[in-house]
Amino acid sequence: MVCDRCEEKSSSVALFQVGLCIMIICTAVLIFEMFTAFWFSGDVFGALDTIDERYRYILIITPVPVGLFLLSGIALQAYYTLLLAAMAASVIYIIYKAVGPLAGLIRDKDAEPVKNTALFEMTVLFAALYAIEIAFILIINAAGIVTESPIDDVDLITLMYSLLNASVWEEVVSRILLIGVPMLVIALAQGNRETKLWKYLTGGFGMSRGVLLFIFFSAAMFGLAHVPGWAPWKFFSTFLFGLIAGYLFVKYGVYATIAMHFLTNYLMSSEWMFGDGGMVVLGLVLLAVMFLGIPYVWVYAKRGVLHLRGAVKGE
């Protein structure tokens, strides 16, 4: 019995060390991506009105993306500035929130506070999702399904703008509007004052059975919204991303989902900065992250099953 506990503790320590490696690698990538976004911001800012109109619409999900209005001129420049500010604030804040727990880890060897930071969970979930996506793509490619990307022929300025826009705005329409706003309406209808109302719009209000339903609804809408521009195969990975983003939104806040979305979308930063050589280096980094993320596929799959089981039982 004692030996079993020792083995369990040793396994937990090893798993945490793997997660810590993932967090360090992904944080370095995230900081580099933010630097890249600002490095090219002047080029993008000066060429915003040359971007194809279809990328300049403010969209909502119905679940098909629907354009509300077209941005141009000063409005587009102001919007791009807000996108940069929201992304930078999210990246800086998620790292800042992990500084104290990391200091405690160095000082007191206490791993638990680090495990419960948005940065740790966001990065290990990113690694787990990346491992699943690579496995999924290899399987469907072997089955003869071609996984082409619609952004392969998009010019660099449009790509930088649209990927930044997706990192921020898609979190607003998918997480805030489809999870936070319905939960706010329910809270107001029930006269619930246990949670501060503004938290429903920024996230971090916690999990419940009702919240879980909206997470699945939001993930499904998010996945379906990507099908017209990509192909049916894209639904699987975007649905999984939506589940993860929904979990991060209700547990930590929208800053965590924006940071993860940006980390995912701006992976081509190394190519933009250093050309093909940068992509080779990134490929090796992502390969390491993918293998390190495999144990966390099981960890979060198990947690997900327990959440669903508890929801069914009304716990």
C-alpha positions in Angstrom: 0.0 0.0 0.0 2.8 2.4 0.9 4.6 1.4 -2.3 1.5 2.1 -4.3 1.2 5.6 -2.8 4.9 6.3 -3.5 4.5 5.2 -7.1 1.4 7.4 -7.4 3.2 10.4 -6.0 6.2 9.8 -8.2 3.9 9.6 -11.2 2.2 12.8 -10.2 5.6 14.6 -9.8 6.8 13.3 -13.2 3.5 14.5 -14.9 3.8 17.9 -13.3 7.5 18.2 -14.5 6.3 17.3 -18.1 3.6 20.0 -17.8 6.2 22.5 -16.5 8.3 21.8 -19.6 5.3 22.3 -21.8 4.5 25.6 -20.0 8.0 27.0 -20.4 8.2 26.1 -24.1 4.7 27.4 -25.0 5.2 30.6 -22.9 8.4 31.3 -24.9 6.5 30.7 -28.2 3.6 32.9 -27.0 6.0 35.8 -26.1 7.7 35.4 -29.5 4.3 35.5 -31.2 3.3 38.7 -29.4 6.6 40.3 -30.3 6.0 39.3 -34.0 2.5 40.8 -34.0 3.9 44.1 -32.8 7.0 43.9 -35.0 4.8 43.8 -38.1 2.0 46.0 -36.7 3.2 49.1 -38.6 3.1 47.2 -41.9 -0.4 45.9 -41.2 -1.7 49.2 -39.9 -0.6 51.0 -43.0 -2.2 48.5 -45.4 -5.5 47.7 -43.6 -7.7 49.1 -46.3 -6.0 46.9 -48.9 -7.3 43.8 -47.1 -10.0 41.9 -48.9 -13.5 43.0 -47.8 -14.5 39.5 -46.7 -11.9 39.7 -43.9 -12.9 43.1 -42.7 -16.5 42.3 -41.7 -17.5 42.1 -38.0 -19.0 38.6 -37.8 -21.4 36.7 -35.5 -22.0 32.9 -35.5 -25.5 31.7 -36.4 -23.9 28.9 -36.7 -22.8 30.1 -40.2 -20.6 33.2 -39.9 -22.8 36.3 -40.7 -21.3 39.7 -41.4 -22.9 42.5 -39.5 -21.0 45.5 -41.0 -17.8 46.3 -42.9 -14.9 48.2 -41.3 -12.7 50.6 -43.2 -10.6 53.7 -42.7 -10.2 55.1 -39.1 -12.7 52.6 -37.7 -10.7 49.7 -39.0 -7.5 51.2 -37.7 -9.0 51.7 -34.2 -10.4 48.2 -34.3 -7.0 46.7 -35.2 -5.4 48.8 -32.3 -8.0 47.3 -29.9 -7.2 43.8 -31.2 -3.5 44.3 -30.5 -4.3 45.7 -27.0 -6.6 42.9 -26.1 -4.1 40.3 -27.2 -1.2 41.9 -25.4 -3.2 42.4 -22.2 -4.3 38.7 -22.3 -0.8 37.4 -22.8 0.8 39.6 -20.2 -1.9 39.0 -17.7 -1.9 35.2 -18.0 1.9 35.2 -17.5 1.7 37.7 -14.7 -0.8 35.5 -12.8 1.6 32.6 -12.9 4.6 34.6 -11.5 3.6 34.3 -7.8 2.9 30.5 -8.0 6.2 29.9 -9.8 8.0 31.9 -7.2 6.3 29.7 -4.6 7.4 26.6 -6.5 11.0 27.7 -6.4 10.9 28.8 -2.7 8.6 26.2 -1.1 8.6 23.4 -3.8 4.8 23.7 -3.8 3.5 22.6 -7.2 -0.3 22.8 -6.6 -0.6 26.6 -7.1 1.2 26.3 -10.4 -1.1 23.5 -11.6 -4.0 25.8 -10.9 -2.8 28.7 -13.0 -4.4 29.6 -16.3 -1.0 29.5 -18.0 -0.2 26.0 -16.9 -3.6 24.6 -17.8 -3.8 26.5 -21.1 -0.4 25.3 -22.3 -0.9 21.6 -21.3 -4.3 21.7 -22.9 -2.8 23.2 -26.0 -0.2 20.4 -26.1 -2.8 17.7 -25.6 -5.1 19.2 -28.3 -2.1 19.5 -30.7 -1.3 15.8 -30.2 -4.9 14.8 -30.9 -5.1 17.0 -34.0 -1.9 15.6 -35.5 -3.2 12.0 -34.9 -6.5 12.9 -36.4 -5.0 14.5 -39.5 -2.7 11.5 -40.0 -5.7 9.1 -39.8 -8.0 11.0 -42.2 -5.1 11.6 -44.6 -4.5 7.8 -44.6 -8.2 7.4 -45.4 -7.7 9.6 -48.5 -9.2 12.9 -47.1 -7.2 15.9 -48.1 -6.7 18.5 -45.4 -6.0 21.7 -47.3 -6.0 25.1 -45.6 -7.9 28.0 -47.1 -5.3 30.5 -45.8 -2.5 29.0 -47.9 -3.1 31.6 -50.7 -3.8 34.6 -48.5 -1.3 37.4 -48.5 0.8 38.1 -45.4 -0.9 41.3 -44.3 -4.4 39.8 -44.6 -3.1 36.7 -42.8 -1.6 38.6 -39.8 -4.8 40.7 -39.5 -7.3 37.9 -39.8 -5.5 35.6 -37.5 -5.3 38.3 -34.8 -8.9 39.2 -35.3 -9.9 35.6 -34.9 -7.9 35.2 -31.8 -9.9 38.0 -30.1 -13.2 38.5 -31.8 -14.0 34.8 -32.1 -13.6 34.5 -28.3 -16.1 37.4 -27.9 -18.8 35.8 -30.1 -18.2 32.2 -29.1 -17.4 32.4 -25.4 -18.8 35.7 -24.1 -21.9 35.8 -26.3 -22.7 32.0 -26.3 -21.7 31.2 -22.7 -21.4 34.3 -20.6 -24.4 36.2 -21.8 -26.9 33.3 -21.5 -25.6 32.6 -18.0 -25.9 36.3 -17.1 -29.6 36.3 -18.3 -30.2 33.2 -16.2 -28.6 34.7 -13.2 -30.7 37.9 -13.5 -33.9 35.9 -14.0 -33.2 33.8 -10.9 -32.1 36.8 -8.9 -28.7 35.2 -8.3 -26.3 37.5 -6.6 -23.7 34.9 -5.5 -21.5 35.7 -8.5 -20.7 39.3 -9.5 -22.6 39.9 -12.7 -19.7 41.4 -14.7 -17.9 38.0 -14.3 -20.4 36.4 -16.7 -19.0 38.7 -19.4 -15.3 38.3 -18.5 -15.4 34.7 -17.4 -14.2 32.9 -14.3 -17.6 32.3 -12.8 -17.2 28.6 -12.3 -18.6 25.3 -13.6 -22.2 24.0 -13.2 -24.5 21.7 -15.1 -26.1 24.6 -17.0 -22.7 26.1 -17.8 -21.6 22.7 -19.2 -24.5 22.7 -21.6 -23.6 26.1 -22.9 -19.9 25.0 -23.3 -21.0 22.2 -25.5 -23.4 24.5 -27.4 -20.7 27.1 -27.9 -18.2 24.5 -29.0 -20.6 23.0 -31.6 -21.4 26.5 -33.0 -17.7 27.3 -33.1 -17.0 24.1 -34.9 -19.8 24.5 -37.4 -18.7 28.1 -38.2 -15.4 26.8 -39.5 -16.8 24.2 -41.9 -17.9 26.6 -44.7 -14.4 28.2 -45.0 -12.5 24.9 -44.5 -14.3 21.5 -44.9 -16.3 19.1 -42.7 -13.1 17.5 -41.3 -12.3 20.8 -39.6 -15.3 20.5 -37.3 -13.6 17.9 -35.1 -10.6 19.9 -34.1 -12.5 23.2 -33.8 -15.2 21.5 -31.6 -12.4 20.2 -29.3 -10.8 23.6 -29.2 -14.2 25.1 -28.4 -14.6 22.7 -25.4 -11.2 23.6 -24.1 -11.8 27.3 -24.6 -15.1 27.1 -22.9 -13.5 25.3 -19.9 -10.8 28.0 -19.6 -13.4 30.7 -20.0 -15.6 29.6 -17.1 -12.7 28.6 -14.9 -10.3 31.6 -15.5 -11.7 34.1 -17.9 -11.7 35.3 -21.5 -8.0 36.4 -21.2 -7.0 32.7 -21.0 -9.0 31.8 -24.1 -7.6 34.7 -26.1 -4.1 33.7 -25.1 -4.7 30.1 -26.2 -6.4 31.2 -29.5 -3.5 33.5 -30.3 -0.9 30.9 -29.4 -2.6 28.5 -31.9 -3.3 31.1 -34.7 0.2 32.8 -34.7 2.3 29.6 -34.9 3.5 30.8 -38.3 5.3 33.8 -36.7 8.7 32.0 -37.0 8.2 31.7 -40.7 7.2 35.4 -41.0 10.3 36.4 -39.1 13.0 33.9 -40.3 11.6 32.2 -43.4 11.8 28.4 -43.9 14.5 28.1 -41.3 12.2 29.4 -38.7 9.5 26.9 -39.7 12.0 24.0 -39.3 12.8 25.2 -35.8 9.2 25.6 -34.9 8.4 22.2 -36.3 10.9 20.6 -34.0 9.5 22.6 -31.0 6.0 21.6 -31.8 7.0 18.0 -32.2 8.5 18.0 -28.7 5.3 19.7 -27.3 3.1 17.1 -29.1 4.9 14.2 -27.4 5.0 15.9 -24.1 1.3 16.6 -24.4 0.2 12.9 -24.9 -0.1 12.1 -21.1 -2.4 15.1 -20.7 -4.7 13.7 -23.3 -5.6 11.0 -20.8 -5.6 13.3 -17.8 -8.2 15.7 -19.3 -10.2 13.0 -21.0 -10.6 11.4 -17.6 -11.5 14.8 -16.0 -14.0 15.4 -18.8 -15.8 12.1 -18.2 -16.0 12.8 -14.5 -17.5 16.2 -15.2 -20.1 14.7 -17.5 -20.9 11.9 -15.1 -21.3 14.5 -12.3 -23.5 16.6 -14.5 -25.8 13.7 -15.4 -26.1 12.9 -11.6 -26.9 16.5 -10.9 -23.7 17.0 -8.8 
